[in-house]
Amino acid sequence: MAAKNRHRVTAVMIVAKVPGAQGGEAYFRRGRFLPDSVTNDEVKRLKGLGLIETVKVEDQPDQAAAAAAQAAAGTPAQQTPPAS
């Protein structure tokens, strides 16, 4: 699978402008990844302040695709217990 550039928070906590978020902003703690909906201008601003870094992350197949592939191979898929 292809690697994708993602933006990870390096500061203890940041506030980023996130389109669609309540109030237009969201808080992120160190180690969290910014959502893809964050604009390039906001990423540039946060990088300029040294609050985030760009990392390459391997794409992960979604659970439905993984379950379908396992079913086709004859391997039972792992089920997640219901939330209580």
DSSP file (Angstrom, degrees, kcal/mol; ACC not computed):
  #  RESIDUE AA STRUCTURE BP1 BP2  ACC     N-H-->O    O-->H-N    N-H-->O    O-->H-N    TCO  KAPPA ALPHA  PHI   PSI    X-CA   Y-CA   Z-CA
    1    1 A M              0   0    0      0, 0.0     2,-0.2     0, 0.0    59,-0.0   0.000 360.0 360.0 360.0 155.0    0.0    0.0    0.0
    2    2 A A        -     0   0    0     56,-0.1    57,-1.4     1,-0.1     2,-0.2  -0.487 360.0-119.2 -80.5 145.6    1.1    3.6   -0.6
    3    3 A A  E     -A   58   0A   0     55,-0.2     2,-0.4    -2,-0.2    55,-0.2  -0.554  26.5-153.9 -81.1 150.5    2.4    5.8    2.2
    4    4 A K  E     -A   57   0A   0     53,-2.8    53,-3.0    -2,-0.2     2,-0.4  -0.969  16.6-119.3-127.4 139.9    0.4    8.9    2.9
    5    5 A N  E     +A   56   0A   0     -2,-0.4     2,-0.3    51,-0.2    51,-0.2  -0.674  38.1 176.3 -79.0 128.1    1.7   12.2    4.5
    6    6 A R  E     -A   55   0A   0     49,-3.1    49,-2.7    -2,-0.4     2,-0.6  -0.865  28.0-123.0-126.8 163.0   -0.1   13.0    7.8
    7    7 A H  E     -A   54   0A   0     27,-0.4    27,-2.8    -2,-0.3     2,-0.4  -0.940  25.4-166.7-115.2 119.4    0.4   15.8   10.3
    8    8 A R  E     -AB  53  33A   0     45,-2.7    45,-2.5    -2,-0.6     2,-0.3  -0.848  24.0-116.0-109.5 139.7    1.1   14.8   13.9
    9    9 A V  E     +A   52   0A   0     23,-2.6    22,-2.6    -2,-0.4    43,-0.3  -0.553  30.2 175.2 -74.4 130.6    1.0   17.2   16.9
   10   10 A T        +     0   0    0     41,-2.8    42,-0.2    -2,-0.3    -1,-0.1   0.604  56.9  82.5-108.5 -20.1    4.4   17.7   18.6
   11   11 A A  S    S-     0   0    0     40,-1.6     3,-0.2     1,-0.1    20,-0.1  -0.349  94.3-106.7 -77.8 165.6    3.3   20.4   21.1
   12   12 A V  S    S-     0   0    0      1,-0.3    18,-1.7    17,-0.1     2,-0.3   0.928  98.0 -14.5 -58.8 -46.1    1.6   19.4   24.4
   13   13 A M  E     -C   29   0B   0     16,-0.2     2,-0.3     2,-0.0    -1,-0.3  -0.969  67.5-171.7-157.5 144.4   -1.7   20.7   23.0
   14   14 A I  E     -C   28   0B   0     14,-2.4    14,-2.2    -2,-0.3     2,-0.5  -0.914  20.3-136.6-133.0 162.6   -2.9   22.8   20.1
   15   15 A V  E     -C   27   0B   0     -2,-0.3     2,-0.4    12,-0.2    12,-0.2  -0.992  29.9-174.6-115.4 123.6   -6.0   24.5   18.8
   16   16 A A  E     -C   26   0B   0     10,-2.7    10,-2.1    -2,-0.5     2,-0.6  -0.918  31.1-114.0-121.2 146.1   -6.5   24.0   15.1
   17   17 A K  E     -C   25   0B   0     -2,-0.4    22,-0.4     8,-0.2     8,-0.3  -0.680  39.3-178.1 -75.3 119.8   -9.1   25.5   12.7
   18   18 A V    >   -     0   0    0      6,-1.6     3,-2.2    -2,-0.6     6,-0.1  -0.947  25.4-129.1-126.3 109.8  -11.1   22.4   11.5
   19   19 A P  T 3  S+     0   0    0      0, 0.0     3,-0.1     0, 0.0    18,-0.1  -0.328  95.8  20.6 -56.5 132.7  -13.8   23.0    9.0
   20   20 A G  T 3  S+     0   0    0      1,-0.4     2,-0.1    -2,-0.0     5,-0.1   0.230  94.2 123.2  92.6 -14.4  -17.0   21.3   10.2
   21   21 A A  S X  S-     0   0    0     -3,-2.2     3,-2.5     1,-0.1    -1,-0.4  -0.479  78.8 -88.5 -77.9 152.4  -16.0   21.2   13.8
   22   22 A Q  G >  S+     0   0    0      1,-0.3     3,-0.9     2,-0.2    -1,-0.1  -0.432 117.8   5.8 -60.6 125.2  -18.2   22.8   16.4
   23   23 A G  G 3  S-     0   0    0      1,-0.2    -1,-0.3    -2,-0.2     3,-0.1   0.428 119.0 -89.1  77.7  -1.4  -17.1   26.4   16.6
   24   24 A G  G <  S+     0   0    0     -3,-2.5    -6,-1.6     1,-0.2     2,-0.3   0.503 104.7  86.7  78.5   3.8  -14.7   25.8   13.7
   25   25 A E  E <   -C   17   0B   0     -3,-0.9     2,-0.3    -8,-0.3    -8,-0.2  -0.933  51.8-170.5-134.6 156.9  -11.9   24.8   16.1
   26   26 A A  E     -C   16   0B   0    -10,-2.1   -10,-2.7    -2,-0.3     2,-0.4  -0.991  20.6-126.9-145.2 150.3  -10.7   21.6   17.7
   27   27 A Y  E     -C   15   0B   0     -2,-0.3     2,-0.4   -12,-0.2   -12,-0.2  -0.781  24.1-171.5 -97.1 140.1   -8.1   20.7   20.4
   28   28 A F  E     -C   14   0B   0    -14,-2.2   -14,-2.4    -2,-0.4     2,-0.2  -0.999  10.9-144.6-134.5 134.4   -5.5   18.1   19.8
   29   29 A R  E >   -C   13   0B   0     -2,-0.4     3,-2.0   -16,-0.2   -20,-0.3  -0.496  44.4 -69.3 -90.9 165.1   -3.0   16.6   22.2
   30   30 A R  T 3  S+     0   0    0    -18,-1.7   -20,-0.2     1,-0.2    -1,-0.2  -0.230 120.6  23.9 -53.5 135.8    0.6   15.5   21.5
   31   31 A G  T 3  S+     0   0    0    -22,-2.6    -1,-0.2     1,-0.3     2,-0.1   0.186  92.5 121.5  93.4 -16.1    0.8   12.5   19.2
   32   32 A R    <   -     0   0    0     -3,-2.0   -23,-2.6   -24,-0.1     2,-0.4  -0.446  59.7-125.7 -78.3 154.5   -2.6   12.9   17.6
   33   33 A F  B     -B    8   0A   0    -25,-0.2   -25,-0.2    -2,-0.1    -4,-0.1  -0.812  20.4-119.1-100.1 141.0   -3.0   13.3   13.9
   34   34 A L        -     0   0    0    -27,-2.8   -27,-0.4    -2,-0.4   -16,-0.0  -0.503  35.8-106.6 -72.5 145.5   -4.9   16.2   12.3
   35   35 A P    >   -     0   0    0      0, 0.0     3,-1.6     0, 0.0    -1,-0.1  -0.332  25.8-113.6 -68.8 157.8   -7.9   15.3   10.2
   36   36 A D  T 3  S+     0   0    0      1,-0.3    -2,-0.1   -30,-0.0   -30,-0.0   0.682 110.2  72.9 -65.0 -17.9   -7.6   15.6    6.4
   37   37 A S  T 3   +     0   0    0    -18,-0.1    -1,-0.3     2,-0.1     2,-0.2   0.600  68.7 109.1 -76.2 -10.1  -10.2   18.4    6.5
   38   38 A V  S <  S-     0   0    0     -3,-1.6   -20,-0.1   -20,-0.1    -4,-0.0  -0.503  76.3-116.4 -67.5 131.6   -7.7   20.8    7.9
   39   39 A T     >  -     0   0    0    -22,-0.4     4,-2.2    -2,-0.2     5,-0.2  -0.219  13.4-116.8 -70.5 158.6   -6.7   23.4    5.2
   40   40 A N  H  > S+     0   0    0      1,-0.2     4,-2.6     2,-0.2     5,-0.2   0.857 116.0  56.5 -61.7 -36.1   -3.2   23.7    3.8
   41   41 A D  H  > S+     0   0    0      2,-0.2     4,-2.1     1,-0.2    -1,-0.2   0.898 107.9  47.2 -63.2 -39.9   -3.1   27.3    5.1
   42   42 A E  H  > S+     0   0    0      2,-0.2     4,-2.6     1,-0.2    -2,-0.2   0.900 111.7  50.3 -68.9 -40.4   -3.8   26.0    8.7
   43   43 A V  H  X S+     0   0    0     -4,-2.2     4,-2.6     1,-0.2     5,-0.2   0.922 110.6  50.1 -61.4 -44.1   -1.2   23.3    8.3
   44   44 A K  H  X S+     0   0    0     -4,-2.6     4,-2.3     1,-0.2    -2,-0.2   0.899 111.4  48.9 -61.6 -41.5    1.4   25.8    7.1
   45   45 A R  H  X S+     0   0    0     -4,-2.1     4,-1.3     2,-0.2    -2,-0.2   0.936 113.2  45.8 -63.3 -47.3    0.6   28.1   10.1
   46   46 A L  H  <>S+     0   0    0     -4,-2.6     5,-2.5     1,-0.2     6,-0.6   0.879 113.5  49.1 -66.1 -38.6    0.9   25.3   12.6
   47   47 A K  H ><5S+     0   0    0     -4,-2.6     3,-1.4     1,-0.2    -1,-0.2   0.901 107.3  55.8 -66.2 -40.1    4.2   24.0   11.0
   48   48 A G  H 3<5S+     0   0    0     -4,-2.3    -1,-0.2     1,-0.3    -2,-0.2   0.811 108.0  48.5 -61.4 -30.4    5.6   27.5   11.1
   49   49 A L  T 3<5S-     0   0    0     -4,-1.3    -1,-0.3    -5,-0.1    -2,-0.2   0.486 115.4-118.0 -86.6  -3.9    5.0   27.7   14.8
   50   50 A G  T < 5S+     0   0    0     -3,-1.4    -3,-0.2    -4,-0.3    -2,-0.1   0.767  79.3 123.0  75.0  25.8    6.6   24.3   15.3
   51   51 A L      < +     0   0    0     -5,-2.5   -41,-2.8    -6,-0.1   -40,-1.6   0.663  69.5  29.2 -94.4 -18.7    3.4   22.7   16.7
   52   52 A I  E     -A    9   0A   0     -6,-0.6     2,-0.3   -43,-0.3   -43,-0.2  -0.906  62.1-153.2-136.7 164.5    3.1   19.8   14.2
   53   53 A E  E     -A    8   0A   0    -45,-2.5   -45,-2.7    -2,-0.3     2,-0.5  -0.953  21.5-119.9-134.2 155.9    5.3   17.6   12.0
   54   54 A T  E     +A    7   0A   0     -2,-0.3     2,-0.3   -47,-0.2   -47,-0.2  -0.850  35.4 176.1 -97.9 129.6    4.7   15.8    8.8
   55   55 A V  E     -A    6   0A   0    -49,-2.7   -49,-3.1    -2,-0.5     2,-0.5  -0.945  31.0-118.6-130.5 152.1    5.1   12.0    8.9
   56   56 A K  E     -A    5   0A   0     -2,-0.3     2,-0.4   -51,-0.2   -51,-0.2  -0.795  33.0-174.0 -90.7 131.2    4.6    9.2    6.3
   57   57 A V  E     -A    4   0A   0    -53,-3.0   -53,-2.8    -2,-0.5     2,-0.2  -0.987  25.4-120.1-128.0 133.1    1.9    6.7    7.4
   58   58 A E  E     -A    3   0A   0     -2,-0.4   -55,-0.2   -55,-0.2     2,-0.1  -0.505  37.7-107.8 -68.5 136.4    1.0    3.5    5.6
   59   59 A D        -     0   0    0    -57,-1.4    -1,-0.1    -2,-0.2   -56,-0.0  -0.429  31.6-144.4 -63.5 137.5   -2.6    3.4    4.5
   60   60 A Q        -     0   0    0     -2,-0.1     2,-0.1    -3,-0.0     3,-0.1  -0.902  15.1-121.1-105.1 131.3   -4.7    1.0    6.6
   61   61 A P        -     0   0    0      0, 0.0     5,-0.0     0, 0.0     0, 0.0  -0.437  35.9-107.1 -67.5 145.1   -7.5   -1.0    5.0
   62   62 A D     >  -     0   0    0      1,-0.1     4,-2.2    -2,-0.1     5,-0.2  -0.296  28.6-108.7 -70.6 162.1  -10.8   -0.4    6.6
   63   63 A Q  H  > S+     0   0    0      1,-0.2     4,-2.6     2,-0.2     5,-0.2   0.846 116.7  54.7 -62.5 -36.2  -12.3   -3.1    8.8
   64   64 A A  H  > S+     0   0    0      2,-0.2     4,-2.2     1,-0.2    -1,-0.2   0.918 110.1  46.1 -65.4 -42.5  -15.0   -4.0    6.2
   65   65 A A  H  > S+     0   0    0      2,-0.2     4,-2.2     1,-0.2    -2,-0.2   0.896 113.4  49.8 -66.1 -39.5  -12.5   -4.6    3.5
   66   66 A A  H  X S+     0   0    0     -4,-2.2     4,-2.2     2,-0.2    -2,-0.2   0.904 111.1  48.8 -65.5 -41.4  -10.3   -6.6    5.8
   67   67 A A  H  X S+     0   0    0     -4,-2.6     4,-2.5     2,-0.2    -2,-0.2   0.895 111.0  50.4 -65.2 -39.9  -13.2   -8.8    6.9
   68   68 A A  H  X S+     0   0    0     -4,-2.2     4,-2.2     2,-0.2    -2,-0.2   0.899 110.7  49.2 -64.8 -40.2  -14.2   -9.4    3.3
   69   69 A A  H  X S+     0   0    0     -4,-2.2     4,-1.4     2,-0.2    -2,-0.2   0.893 112.5  47.8 -65.9 -39.7  -10.7  -10.4    2.4
   70   70 A Q  H  X>S+     0   0    0     -4,-2.2     5,-2.7     2,-0.2     4,-0.6   0.893 110.9  51.2 -67.6 -39.6  -10.6  -12.8    5.4
   71   71 A A  H ><5S+     0   0    0     -4,-2.5     3,-0.8     1,-0.2    -2,-0.2   0.894 108.8  51.2 -64.4 -39.3  -14.0  -14.3    4.5
   72   72 A A  H 3<5S+     0   0    0     -4,-2.2    -1,-0.2     1,-0.2    -2,-0.2   0.825 110.9  49.1 -66.4 -30.5  -12.8  -14.9    0.9
   73   73 A A  H 3<5S-     0   0    0     -4,-1.4    -1,-0.2     2,-0.2    -2,-0.2   0.531 118.4-113.5 -85.5  -6.4   -9.7  -16.6    2.3
   74   74 A G  T <<5S+     0   0    0     -3,-0.8    -3,-0.2    -4,-0.6    -2,-0.1   0.609  75.2 129.3  86.0  11.6  -11.9  -18.8    4.6
   75   75 A T      < -     0   0    0     -5,-2.7    -1,-0.3    -6,-0.2    -2,-0.2  -0.870  62.3-118.3-101.1 128.7  -10.5  -17.2    7.8
   76   76 A P        -     0   0    0      0, 0.0     2,-0.2     0, 0.0     3,-0.0  -0.432  30.3-121.4 -67.2 138.8  -13.2  -16.0   10.3
   77   77 A A        -     0   0    0     -2,-0.1     2,-0.3   -10,-0.1   -10,-0.1  -0.489  25.5-108.3 -77.7 147.5  -13.0  -12.2   11.0
   78   78 A Q        -     0   0    0     -2,-0.2     2,-0.4     1,-0.0    -1,-0.1  -0.572  33.7-143.7 -73.7 138.1  -12.4  -11.0   14.5
   79   79 A Q        -     0   0    0     -2,-0.3    -1,-0.0    -3,-0.0     0, 0.0  -0.854   5.4-133.0-107.2 141.5  -15.4   -9.4   16.0
   80   80 A T        -     0   0    0     -2,-0.4     3,-0.1     1,-0.0     0, 0.0  -0.776  28.9-116.1 -89.7 130.2  -15.4   -6.4   18.2
   81   81 A P        -     0   0    0      0, 0.0     3,-0.1     0, 0.0    -1,-0.0  -0.335  40.1 -95.2 -63.9 148.0  -17.5   -6.8   21.4
   82   82 A P        -     0   0    0      0, 0.0     2,-0.2     0, 0.0     0, 0.0  -0.314  41.8-106.8 -64.4 146.0  -20.4   -4.3   21.6
   83   83 A A              0   0    0      1,-0.1    -3,-0.0    -3,-0.1     0, 0.0  -0.478 360.0 360.0 -72.1 142.4  -19.8   -1.1   23.6
   84   84 A S              0   0    0     -2,-0.2    -1,-0.1    -3,-0.1     0, 0.0   0.435 360.0 360.0-102.7 360.0  -21.6   -1.0   26.9
